[in-house]
């Protein structure tokens, strides 16, 4: 799925991964009551799982 761009003139918020992960490798995101885990892989990629 390709994300849709934001409306003209409005940029999405930007977060640095270092701020989100705070030195760790996993963060928990709760969206509409469901938990998602965002992980940094050994290759430095991000993976989101439910």
C-alpha positions as CSV (number, residue, x, y, z in Angstrom):
1,X,0.0,0.0,0.0
2,X,1.4,3.4,-1.0
3,X,0.7,6.1,1.6
4,X,-1.2,9.1,0.3
5,X,0.6,12.4,0.4
6,X,-0.5,15.1,2.9
7,X,-2.8,17.9,1.6
8,X,-1.0,20.7,-0.2
9,X,0.8,23.0,2.2
10,X,0.5,20.7,5.2
11,X,3.4,18.5,6.2
12,X,3.1,15.5,8.5
13,X,4.8,15.6,11.9
14,X,8.4,14.4,11.8
15,X,9.9,12.2,14.5
16,X,13.5,11.1,14.8
17,X,13.8,7.3,15.5
18,X,16.3,8.0,18.3
19,X,13.6,10.0,20.1
20,X,11.0,7.3,19.7
21,X,13.2,4.4,20.7
22,X,15.2,6.2,23.4
23,X,18.2,3.8,23.1
24,X,16.0,0.7,22.8
25,X,15.0,-1.5,19.9
26,X,11.2,-1.8,20.4
27,X,8.4,0.7,20.9
28,X,4.7,0.0,21.5
29,X,2.1,2.0,19.6
30,X,-1.6,1.9,20.5
31,X,-3.9,2.8,17.7
32,X,-7.7,2.5,18.1
33,X,-7.2,0.2,21.1
34,X,-5.0,-2.2,19.2
35,X,-1.3,-2.7,20.1
36,X,1.4,-2.5,17.4
37,X,5.1,-3.2,18.0
38,X,7.7,-1.1,16.0
39,X,11.1,-2.8,16.0
40,X,14.5,-2.0,14.7
41,X,16.0,-5.1,13.0
42,X,19.7,-6.1,13.1
43,X,20.0,-4.7,9.6
44,X,18.7,-1.3,10.9
45,X,15.3,-1.5,9.2
46,X,11.9,-0.8,10.8
47,X,9.2,-3.5,11.1
48,X,5.7,-2.8,12.4
49,X,3.7,-5.9,13.7
50,X,0.3,-6.2,15.3
